[in-house]
Amino acid sequence: MAKKKTSLPAELPAVPTFETVCARLSLPPEAAETLDDAVRLQAETLSPFEEGTYTFAHEVLRRRPEGIDILVAAAANETLDAFGHDRLAAAGLLGTVRLDLTALAWVRGLTERHPGLAVGVRPVLLRAPTEQLLAVLADGVPVALHAFPPELDDAALTRQATLLLARLGMSAEVGEMGMGFCCAAEPAAAEPLREALGADPEFAPIGDAEALLQRGLHLRAEAGATFDLTPQAWRDEARATRQKRLLVAGGSVFGAAWLLCALFLFLMPKVYGKLARDVGDELNAGHAAYMEVLALRDRVDLIRRYEDHSRSALEMLRLICQEKASNVILLTFTYNRDSAVRITGLADDTSDVYGLKNALQGDKGPDGEPRIAAVNINRLTLDPKTRRQRFDIEILFPVAPEEEQ
């Protein structure tokens, strides 16, 4: 075991859980023989991404007589590339280490630091500088996992905790809830869990959050965890890099051998002339292949520059769901990539509709530029049947300079 520890990098990679689409599946015991195929079929139905644009991974959480509990997570390849590709490539770790999930590492690190979390059913709230995690552990195994960005406020977190606990309270799968547990920088951060439970949770300071995360990642790696969100393209790139290094090493050896041969063949002009021509042909063939590779890389880079999913249907739907109040119900979602998004729905109050409009109007993309030109409320009326506000909102995209011409 000690030998295995020394082979691990000091910093292991992990994907922030809130950047993924995460779900827990319960499959019947009979699915054990074809578990990978069964999970793949389920993941394809759960994934909101287009085929070929995402990577998914799964891990068995626990095996019960009633079935097999599995955690499945999927993430867009574009998100994974932006998150860790360059960093791993620079460290020489691309395709050689697993791309784990932070939620699983947080849980593993917490259960080691606080063994009481591995006994009974415990609601857990972790608030780290980079992520917020809401989980319910049954004997240390997560039966529910929800992750949120660090900027999510207490009110929204309270609503999420209340909904999660209410849903699990009505399920026969989870037994009686034990004392809540909060790990954060200060005791005041436990307020959302306190309000959701109606009782004071146990509090523990998080300390160095990155160290806690890395401890969990190393414990999982040493235990042989298999969850891996590494895209296939990364593995192919790593394989190509290794082959290139072997080619360079082989070329160096070849060059050294050629020099020795040249010195030897200096005394045999006829033999030297023939071998020199052969080597020249090989070098020309290698140069042509190298130029083809460079041309292919240029084409790939050009395609990537034209790809932009910041205004995709999934991203717009995610933004709307993130910004809307919990009582706002979406009825329709109409997407036009080149111009606008139109949504209709119901809200309890007109302020919820205007609040959604203001939040969307102020949105900015990853580059800091506005992704939305204008948000228009085309209709806002009281529905006589539901006694709720029925709204129709149109979200207009900025017009590109070439489109204006």
C-alpha positions, 0 to 999 in steps of 0.5 A, spaced: 500 500 500 505 504 501 508 503 494 502 505 491 501 511 495 508 514 492 506 513 485 500 518 486 501 525 484 501 530 490 495 533 487 489 529 484 484 532 479 477 532 480 471 535 477 466 540 481 460 536 482 455 542 480 458 542 473 456 536 472 449 532 471 449 527 477 443 522 479 443 516 483 440 510 480 437 503 483 438 497 479 435 490 480 440 485 483 439 481 476 443 487 472 449 486 476 452 481 470 450 487 465 451 493 469 455 497 465 450 496 459 444 498 463 448 504 466 449 506 459 442 506 457 440 509 463 445 515 462 443 516 455 436 517 457 438 522 463 443 526 459 441 533 456 447 533 452 448 532 444 451 525 443 458 525 442 459 532 446 459 529 453 462 524 457 459 520 463 462 515 468 459 511 474 460 508 481 457 503 485 455 506 492 452 500 495 449 493 494 443 491 497 438 485 497 433 490 494 438 492 488 444 496 486 445 503 488 449 507 483 452 514 482 452 517 475 455 523 472 455 526 466 459 533 463 460 536 457 466 535 454 467 543 453 466 544 460 471 538 462 476 541 457 476 548 460 476 545 467 482 541 467 485 539 460 491 544 460 493 543 467 493 536 466 497 536 460 502 541 463 503 536 469 504 530 464 498 527 467 493 527 461 490 520 460 494 517 466 490 519 472 482 518 473 478 525 473 474 524 479 468 527 482 469 532 488 462 530 491 465 523 492 472 525 495 468 530 500 464 525 503 470 520 503 475 526 506 469 527 511 468 520 513 475 519 515 476 526 519 469 525 522 467 517 523 461 519 526 458 520 519 459 513 518 454 511 523 446 512 521 443 517 517 446 523 517 444 530 513 451 533 511 452 540 509 459 542 506 460 549 504 467 550 501 470 556 497 469 552 491 463 548 492 457 547 496 455 540 497 448 537 500 448 530 502 444 525 506 449 519 508 447 512 510 452 509 514 457 513 510 454 512 503 451 517 500 444 516 498 442 523 496 447 528 493 446 535 491 452 540 489 451 548 488 456 553 486 459 557 492 455 563 490 449 560 492 445 564 497 443 561 504 435 562 502 436 558 496 440 553 499 435 552 505 430 551 500 434 545 497 435 542 503 428 543 505 426 539 499 431 534 499 429 532 506 422 532 505 423 527 499 427 523 503 422 523 509 417 520 505 421 515 502 422 508 505 429 507 503 432 511 508 431 510 515 430 515 521 434 522 520 440 523 525 443 529 527 445 534 522 452 535 520 455 542 517 462 543 515 464 550 513 468 556 515 464 559 521 458 556 525 453 561 521 454 557 515 450 552 518 444 556 518 440 553 512 441 546 515 438 548 521 432 551 518 431 545 514 432 540 520 428 545 525 434 543 530 442 545 531 446 541 527 453 538 529 458 543 526 466 542 524 470 547 521 473 546 514 480 548 515 484 547 509 478 545 504 483 543 498 487 539 503 480 535 505 479 534 498 485 532 496 485 527 502 479 524 500 481 523 492 487 520 495 483 515 499 479 513 494 485 512 489 488 508 494 482 504 495 481 502 487 475 507 486 473 506 478 469 513 477 473 516 471 470 522 467 476 523 463 474 524 455 476 519 450 479 525 446 484 526 452 486 519 452 487 519 445 491 525 445 495 522 451 496 516 447 499 520 441 503 524 445 507 518 448 507 515 441 510 522 439 515 521 444 517 514 442 518 517 435 523 522 437 527 518 442 527 513 436 529 518 431 535 520 436 537 513 436 537 513 429 541 519 428 546 517 432 547 510 429 547 514 422 553 518 424 556 512 426 555 509 419 557 515 416 564 514 419 564 507 417 561 508 410 566 514 409 571 508 407 566 505 403 563 510 398 559 505 394 555 503 400 555 509 403 552 512 397 546 507 397 544 508 404 544 515 404 539 515 399 535 510 403 535 515 409 534 521 405 527 517 402 525 516 409 526 523 412 522 526 406 516 521 407 517 523 415 517 530 413 510 529 409 507 525 414 509 531 419 506 536 415 500 532 414 499 532 422 500 540 422 495 541 417 490 537 421 491 540 427 490 547 424 483 545 421 481 542 428 484 549 432 479 552 426 473 548 428 474 549 435 475 557 435 468 557 431 465 552 436 461 556 442 456 553 446 455 559 451 448 560 448 446 553 447 439 551 448 442 547 454 446 553 457 440 558 456 435 553 460 440 552 465 441 559 466 433 560 466 432 555 471 438 557 475 435 564 476 428 563 476 424 563 483 422 556 486 415 557 485 416 559 478 413 554 473 416 553 466 410 551 461 414 552 454 421 553 452 422 555 445 429 556 442 432 559 436 440 559 436 440 565 431 436 570 435 432 568 441 429 564 446 422 564 448 419 561 455 412 561 458 410 559 465 406 561 471 408 565 477 405 566 484 407 574 483 409 579 478 415 580 482 418 573 481 417 575 473 420 581 473 426 578 478 427 573 473 427 578 467 432 583 471 437 577 473 437 574 465 438 581 463 444 582 467 447 575 465 454 575 462 458 569 459 465 566 460 468 572 457 465 577 461 461 580 455 453 580 455 450 574 452 443 577 452 441 583 448 434 584 451 429 581 455 422 583 453 415 581 457 410 580 452 405 578 456 403 578 464 396 576 466 392 573 471 390 566 469 383 565 472 383 558 473 390 557 477 389 564 480 397 565 478 400 570 473 401 567 466 407 570 463 411 570 456 418 572 456 422 573 450 430 573 451 433 576 445 441 575 443 446 580 441 446 580 433 453 579 431 457 584 427 457 580 420 449 579 421 448 586 422 452 587 415 
